């Protein structure tokens, strides 16, 4: 189980613009995904640690968090994302 991080297509950017928005300040917390989440990061930076390793996510990234993933989010710059759960 791994986190997918890549740059979004124009179609994905347009689609995600209408999705829910979430943000938080510099912090660290545990998280578990009961459903797959797709997110477009619009601001900030975060380091996500999980059994498969660590991944750095920054503004402009398109991310897929798999269902069943347990991880630790370490937000190093206030973050904002558009997201959808499947």
N, C-alpha and C positions, 0 to 999 in steps of 0.2 A: 504494500500500500504506500503510494507516494503522492506528494503534492505536485501538481503541474503548474509551472510558472512560465509564461511566455508573453509576448507582445500581442495585443488584440488586433483583429482585422477591423476595418472601418465598419463593417456590418455589426460586429460584436460591440464596438463602441456605441453605435447608434442604438442597439437593442438594450444595452445595459443602462443607458441614460434615463430610461423610464422606470427602472427598478428601485427597490427600497434603498435608503441611504443609512449608513451607520458610521459612527466615528467615535474616537476616544483619544485621550491625551496619553502622554508618556506613562507607561505602566507595564506590569507583568502579571499574567493570569493563565490558569489552566483552562483548556476548552476541549469539548468532545463534540464531534459531528454525528448527530443521529440521522442526518440526511446529507446527500452531496450538496455542496455549496459552490456556486460559481460567482466570482467577484471581480470587479474592475476597481483597482486601487487608483484613486484620483489625487490623494495627498498623502505624504508621510512615508515612514519606513517601519518595517517590523522584521524581527528575526523569529521564525517559527521552528521550534525543536520538537522532534517526534522520534519514534523508534527507528525510522528509516534515515535519520540524519537531521541536518539543519538546512533551512532555506531562507535566504534574504529576499524580501519582497519590498518593492519601492513603487512610488507613484508611476503610473503608466503600465503597470503589470496587470495581466489577466491571469487569474488563479482559479484552479479547481481543487477543492478540498474534498477528498473521498469520504463517503459514508463510513462511519466506524472509526475514523481517525481521532486519536487522543493526542493532544499536543500542548505546548506551552508557548504563548504569545509574549514576546518581549518587544513592546512598542518603543522605539527609540526616537521617533519624531511623530507628533500628533498625526493620526491616520484618519482617512475618510475613504469609504468604499461604497459602491453600488453593488448590490448582491441579490441573489435569488437562490432558494433552496429547491431541490428537485425531489 
